[in-house]
């Protein structure tokens, strides 16, 4: 679990350093993104319905400040 959080942190920090996303605190943004993702996965498991994960990608892109990227995909 910690490895996944670290991966998210590094990806968010690198994207912020390159100006691709807007975040003031990459560690906090990574924690929030991971928590959101795990909650969405848990909900999909509870309802046995993968369609509940359909918008997770777009929600996470918006969460990290990549609204433009979310609109392009």
N, C-alpha and C positions, 0 to 999 in steps of 0.2 A: 504494500500500500504506500509506504513512504517513497519507494522508487517512482511510482506513478505521480505522486505529488511533486517530486523533484523534477521529473520530466516536464510536467506542466509549467512549473516555475521557470525552468530554463527556456522553454519555448516562448513563454509570455515575456520574459525579460529580454530575450533576443529580439522579438518582434517590436517591443517598446523601444529598444535601443536603435532599431532601424527606422523608427517612426511609422511603423505599420499599424500600431494600435496605440490607444491612449490609456495609460494607467499611471497612477502615482506610486503605487506599491505593488510590485509584481508578485511578491510572496502572498499578500492578502488576496489579490485577484486570483492567483492559482488555487488558494485554499477555497475560495468561494466557488470557483468553477468546478473543482473536484467534488465539493459537497453537493452542488446542484446535480452534477452528473450521476453521482452515486444514488441520490434521492430519486432521480428519474429511472434509473435501472431498477431500484427497489420497487417503485410503483409498477413498472412493467412486469416484474416478476409476480407481484401480488395479484395483479389482474390477469396474468398469463396472456399479455397482449403487447407484442412488439411495436404495434402502431403508436403506442404512447411515447415512443422514442423518436418519432418522425421529425419533430422540430428541435430536438436537442442541439443539433449542430448549429442551427441558426440562432438559437437562444444563447449558446456559449459564445459565438462570434460577437453577438451584440453585448454580452456581458463583459467581454474584454475590450470593448471599444472598437471593434472592427465592423461597424455597421455597414460600411461601404462594401466590405468583402462579403458580408452576409447577403447583400442584395445581388451580388454578381454570381453567386453559386446557385 
